[in-house]
Amino acid sequence: MDLLKGAVEKGCQQYPRSLQTILSYGTAGIRMRADNLDYILYRMGLLSVMFSKFRKGQVTGLMVTASHNPAEDNGVKLIDTMGEMMPIAWEKHATQLLNVGDDKLEFSLEAIVKEEGIDINIPAVVCTAMDTRPSSVQLSKAAVDGINALGGESHNYGLLTTPQLHYIVCCINTKEQYGLPTEEGYYSKLTSAFLKFNKDKRTSKYLPGLHVDLANGVSAPKIKALKAYLNDSLEINIYNDGSSGKLNYECGADFVKVGQCPPSGIDLQQGMRCASFDGDGDRIVYFYKKKDGQFALLDGDKIATLFASFLSDLVKASGLKLNLGLVQTAYANGSSTKYITEIMKVPVACVPTGVKHLHHKAGDFDIGVYFEANGHGTVLFSDAAQKSILQQASDNSLDKDTREVAGQLITAMNMINQTVGDAISDMLLVETILAYRDWTCEDWDSAYTDLPSVLLKVKVEDRTIVKTTDAERKTTSPPGLQEAIDQLMAGYKFGRAFVRPSGTEDVMRVYAEADTKENANKLAYEVGLQVYDLARGIGDKPQLPA
């Protein structure tokens, strides 16, 4: 264990623990003020090497980013060998390393080696990348120092979107079966599929002009690079490219979703089809202006139904017997769930909040579509489904039309980044479907109408007081809370509400929807008061939303 001892001694000298706050590694990794992160990035560099050794020397990944957080923040996300997020079982190891004192760091690393049965002598390789935050260069150095201190081999890819690094890690470990493990390989794979699917498109209502808000983040230079591969087949007008604005300030997918308004820099006019990315490029939402002048959001729920209906149509036309399903969280709008199950006849699974839960559940289907309402999502094709689709496309005993539809499924599959939610990949598939159907945003939006919804936060003494079940849609404690929520919901048409503890702070999140905005606000307020009274609320009581 001399390797561990040397890595710890170096780290404690150069990157001593500077915070005594209890931290937690979750679905989004760890995020906080950047000036407190040096020792954390070093320790996560150590862990990424341990994880690679645990995976028998396969490549793992480490992304320096804080996604949609303010520019002053930063963070880190660790990546599994197939480009997925680090498994839940390893989050406890990350959390342990985040909080242990310098004097106990070596012991903690030894405990991980013992618990996971790691051969410390196995070579390890970690791919790293970062977003455009001012702090990212220094923090990337701290991570690489941690990787190298444990004898790991680090491959630094510089500026990338988070999904691009996920893609590269997957490509390396699949021996390039998934694609070429370079940024250029990423652009080539996605755009080749896009151009192939759209080569014969003839549209009258769909116009190829798209207006994209890039949150002043790392996606800006990447979209500029992407455009060179598209041969003017998609006109992308770029806003908030980082040349003057501040990262995620009054722009980006989270701002548009929460504020229900266009980002700064876009003068939204009727006829404009617009999209917003988040800071690291793994979320996307669309928006437009209705004919009555109202702002209209096409969020993750709308994108999920668009993808699921399109792929379902192709599967049926191909004659393949594949099980296609859609995965949502409790935050999915009730109208979307009703439309998917009753009109589209596609099964829906609900899981707890967090992309890791959606991604895992999507793997239960032959074709699993998942999206959070915030715009993070993708599509997974099982190995068996991919094999069946490829065989169908090449089976000369079938008629030409059937084979061609199976070929379209292959092309669509190649346009999708299956490793993680990817704003660029999702954008290309949305545009492909709209062109294929010759739809405007109004056509897309008309499939169903979202119920008005509202989200509140209630400060509590201890968020662990509230326990949930049924994918966080019902509470089991404190006593009486769920009964009170049920009674309140019954008083509103289409009333639905749930309560769940925040994963990062001592607040309870209250979601409510109903037939009108006024009723959704009232329901959320009334549920919030129940939470305050029964879950030891602190500070001011909830206020009726405006």
N, C-alpha and C positions, 0 to 999 in steps of 0.2 A: 504493500500500500504506500510505498515511498512516493509514487506518482501523485496520489491524493494529497499527501502531506505537503509536497512541494507546491502544488497548485493552490492549496489553502494559504500557505505562508506568503506566497506572492500576492494573492488576492487581498489578504488582510492588510498587507503593507501598502499596496497601491490603491485598493478600493475598499477601505474599511466600512463597516456598516454604519450608516449615518442617521438612520431612523429607528425609533423604538415602537412606532405604530404597528399594530397588527395588520398585515396585508394578506390578500387572498388572490390566488391565480384562478381565473374562471374561464368561461367560454371565450371572452374577448382578451384573454391573456391578463396582463397587468398594465394599468395606465395610471399616471399621476403626473405631478409637476416634474418637468424634465430635470431640474437641478437636484433632484433626490434619487436619480435612477442609476448612477454610475455603478454602484456596488451590486444593484439588482441585475443589470445587464451582464456584469461579470459572472454572477452566480447562474444566470440562465444560460450563459455560454457553457459553463461547467455541466449543467443539466442536459443541454443538447448533445454533448459528447457522450454522456452516460446513456442517453436515449438511443443514440446511434449504436453504441456497443450492445445495448439490450436488443436492438434489431439486427444483431449479428453483423455489424459493420455497414449496413445499408445507410444511404444518405438521409439525413434529417435536415430540417430547415429552421432558420431563426429570422424573423422579420421585425425590424425596428419601426414601429408605427403606433400612433394613438388614434387611428381611424378618423372618426368625426369629432374628436375632442378638439378644444382650442389649440392654437399654435404653441402655447406655452407648455403644453403637456407633451408627453411621449410615452412609449410603452414597448412591449415585446409580445410576440405571438410565436409559439413553437409549432413546428409542422411535422406531421408523421410521414412515413416513407412513401405512401401512395398519394401524397399531397393533401391529405385530410388534416384536420386539427389534431393536436396531441390528444390521446385518449384520456377519458375522464379518470381512469385509474392512476394516471401519472400527475394529475392536477394536485393531488395531496403531496407529492414529492416537491413540486414547484412551490407550493405554499409553505412547506417546511423550510426549504432553502431561503425563501424570502424573509422568514421571521427568526431564524436561529441566530444566536450571537456568534461573533467571530471565533470565540473559543470552542464552540460546539460544531462548527462547520464541517471539520474533517469527520467527526463522529457521524454527522447526518449523511454525508456522502457514503461512508462505509455501510451505514444502515440500508441505504438504497441498493448498494451492490449486493448485500446479503439477501435482502427481501426479494429482489428481482432476479437473483441468480446470475449476475452479470460477470462475464469474463473480462476483467479490466485490461487484459493484454490485447483484446481484439482492436484492430485499427478502427478509427471513427472518422467520418466525413460530415461536415455541416455546411450547407449553403446559406449565405446571409444576404440580406438586401435591406434597403431603408427607404423611407419616404423623404419628402423635401423639407421637413422641419429643421430649423437652425441647429437644434441639438442632436440631430440624427448621426452626424459624422462622428462626434465624440462618443456617443453611446454605442455606435457600431464598433468602434475601436475597443471599448470595454468588453463587448461581447466576444470579439475575436481574441482578445487577450485571454479570456476565460477558456475559449475553445482550445487555443494553442497551449495553455498551461497544463491541460490534461492530455496533451499529445494528439489532439484532434487536428485534422486537416480542414482548413477553412477555405471555402470558395466564395469570394465576395463579388456579388453581381451589381453592386452600386445601387442606383435608383431604379426601383421597380414598383409596380402596384403589388399589393399583397397577393392577388390571384396569380400574377405572373410567376412569383416565387413558388407558389404551390404547384403550378403547372410544371416548372423546371424540375422540382424535386421528384414529381411523379415520372416525368420522362426519363430521368437518369435511372431510377430504380426499376423501370419496366424495360430497360435496355432499348430505349427510343421507340418502343412499340406504340406508346401514346403520342409521341411527337418528338421533334428535335429539341433538346434541352437548352435552348437559347432564346433570347428575346425575339430574335428574327424568326426562329422556328415557331414561336407562339403566334406572331402576326401572320405568318405564312399559312399555318394550319387553319386558323379561324377565317381569314379572308378568302382562301381558296374555296372553302366550303360555301361561304357567302356568295362569291361570284358564280360558282357553279349552280347554286339553287336559283339565283336571280338572273341568269344569263338570257332567258327568254321571256322575262316579265313584260306584260303589257298592261298598263294601268291607266285609269282615267281619273279616279278620285284620289288615290294615293300619290303623293308628291315626294320625291326623294330628298327633300330638304329637311334637315334635322338641326335643332338648336340645342346645344349641350352646355350646361353649367358644370364646370369641372372643379368647383369648390376651392380654387386656387391651390390644388394639391398635385400629387405626383402623376395623376392621370393626364394632366395637361400636355407634357412632352410626349406621353405615350400615345395619345390620340393623334397628335401631329405626325408621329411616326406611322401610325396605323393608316392614315389617309393616303400615304404613298403606295400602299398595297391595294387600295380599293379602286384604283383607275377611274375615279370620278363617278363610280356607280352609286355612291351615297354622298350627298353634299352635307358635310358636317360643319356647322357654324359654331365656333368656340367662344365661350364666355367664361370669365373668372379663371383665367389661365395662369395666374400667379404673377403676372407682369406688374400689377399694381395693388391688387387686393390682398387681404389677409386670409390665411387658411381657415376655411370653415366659418368665416365671419359673415353672417347674413347671406349665406349661400350654402350649397351642398344639399344632398338628399335628406339629411336629418332636419335641416332648417325648413325645407319645403314641406316635408311630411308633417312636422309638428306645427308649423305656422300656417299651413294651408294657404300659402301665398307664393308668388314667384320669387326667385332669388334676386339679390341686388345685381344690376347690370343687364337684366333682360327686360326690355319694354314689351311685355306680353300683348300680342295682338291676335285677333281672330285669324284662324288659318295657320298659326304657328304650331308645329309639333315640337315639344320641348322635353328634355330629360335632364335630370340632375344626378351626378355621381357624388359619393362621399369622398372624404379626404384620401383614403388609400385604395379606392377603386373596387370595393367589393359589394357596394350597394348601388341601386339605381331606382329612381322613380320617374314616371312621366307626368306631364301636366299640359294643359291647354286652356284656352278661354272659350267658354260656351257662347252660343249665339245671343244669350241674354246678358252677356258681359261678365258672368260669374266665373271665378277661378275653379278649375276642375282637376283633381288629383287622380292619377292612375298609379296606385301604389303596388306593393308586393302582391296583394290579393288579386288585383286586376291582371298583373303580369302572370301570376300562377294559373289563373283560369284561361288566359290566352294561350299559354304553352300547353296546358293539359288538353284543351279542346282541339288544338291543332294536331298534336301528336296522337290523340285518340282517333281523329279522323283518318290520319295516315295509317295507323295500325289496322283499323277496320277495312280500309281500302286495300291494304296489302294482303288480307286474308290470314294474317298471323294471329294466333291465340295467345296474346300477351296480357298479363295482368298489369294495368296502368292505374296508379293511385296518386292522390295528392295529400301532402302532409302540411298541416297548419298548427298554429298555437292558439291559445285561447284569445289572443288579440285579433285573430282574423275576424273580419266583419261578418256578422250573422247572415247577411244577404249573400255573401260570396259562398258560404258553406251550403246554404239552401239551393243556390243556383247550381253548384257543382254536383250535389247529390240528387236533386230532383229533376233538373233539366238536362244536364250533361250525363247523368247516370254514371258518374265516376266516384269510386269509393274515397272517403276522406278519413284520415287518421289524425287525431289531435295528440300533441305531445307537450311536455313542459317547455317554457320559454328557453331559448338558447339554440343556436344553430347546430350545435353538436347533437342535440336530440332529434332535430328534423333530419339532419344528414343520415344519422344512424337508422331512423325509421324508414326513410326513403329506400334504403337498401332491401327492405322486405318485399318490395314490388319488383316485377320485371322492368317496369319503367316507373320511377318514382320522381314526381315533381314536388319540390318543396320551396316555400318562400315564407319569410317573415313579412309582416305588413310594412316594415321599414324598408323593404326592397332588397334584402339579402336572400338569394336563393339560386338554385340551379336544378338540373335534371340528372338523375342517375340511371344508367342502363346496366342491368346485371350482365354478367359474363354470358349466361345462357341466352338472354335476350339479344345481345350483340351477335352471338353465333347464329341464332335463328334468322335474324335480319339479313346477315351476310349470305346465308344459304339461300334465302328466298330471292334475293336480288340476282343470284347467279344460277337459279334453277331453270334451265331451258325447257323443262316440261310445262312450265307455267306460261300464261299469256304475257305479251309484252307489257301491257298496262300494269299488271300485278307486279312484275319485276321492276318496272320504273318507279312505282310507289315505294317499294322496298328500298330502292336506290335513293329516293328522297329521304327516307328515314336515316340512311347511312350518312347522307350529306348533312342533315340536321344534327345528327349525333356528333359529327366532326366540328360543328360550329359551337358546340357546348363545352365549356370547361367543367368537367364533372368533379373536379377536385374540391371546389368551393364556390360560393357565390362570386360572380365576376361581372362587373358593370359593363365592360367592353363586350364580352361574349353575349350577355343577356341583351344588350342593345342591338347587336347584329341579328339575333334571333327574332326580337320584336319587330325590327324593320322588315325582315324576311316574311314574317307571317302577315303583317299589314299589307305588304306588296302582293303577296300570294292571294290574299282575300280582297285586294283592292279596297281597303278600309281607310277611313279617316279616324282620328281620335274619337270623334263622336260615335262612329259605328262601333268601335271597340268598347266604348264606355256604356253603350246602350244595352249591353247584354244583361246587366242588372244594376240596380241603384243601391249604393251603400246606405245602410242605416246611419243616421247621425250618431256620433260617438264622442266620448270625452274621457280624458285620463287625468286623475288627480293623485297627489301625493299627501300622505298623512304622516307626520312625524310621531314616532313612538319611542318608548324607553328601550325596548328590546324587540327587534323584528323577529327573533326566533320564537316569540310567543305564539305567532300565527303559523299554523300547520295547514298544509293543503293536500288535496288528493284529486283524482280525476283530471290529470294533466293541468293542475293548478286552477281548475274551474270551480272547485268547492273547498271550503275550509272545514277542518276537523277540530280546530281549537283557535281561539278560546271558546268555551261553551256558549251556545246561543247565537254566535255570530252568523253562521250559515242560515239558521232559521230566520233571523232578522232580515238577511239579504233576500231570501226566498219570498218573504212576505212583501218586501218593498218592490221586487221585480213584478210580482203579480198585479201591482197597481198601475202598470204602464203597458200600453200596447207595444208588442215586440220587445218588452223590457228584458234586458240581460245585463248582468253585472257579476264581476268576480273581484277578489282581493288576493294579492300575492305579495310576499315580502321582497323588497329589493335585494339584489345579490351583492350590493356594494355599500349600502348605507342604511341607517336605522330609520327607514320609512316604509310605509305600506303603499303599494300602488293599487289604485282603485280604477277599474275600467267599467264603463257603462255605455249602453246603447239603447235607443228607443225610437219610436216612430217620428219624433220631431227633435230638433236640437234643444229646444226648451225642456222637453221631458228627459232627454239624455242628461242634461245638466242637473236637473232636479234629482234624478235617480242617483247620479254620482255623488251629489252633495249629501243626500240622505244616507247612502251607504257609508260615505266618509265619516259622518257623525257617529254611526254605529261602530266603525273601526276605532274611532277616537275614544269612545266610551268603554268599549270592551277589550281593547288591546293596549291600554295604558298610553293614550296619546299624550304628547307634551307640546308646549308652545300653544300657538293660536289654533282654535278649532278650524276645520275646513270652511271655506267660503263658497257660496254659490257661484259657479263659473259664469263669466260674462256671456 
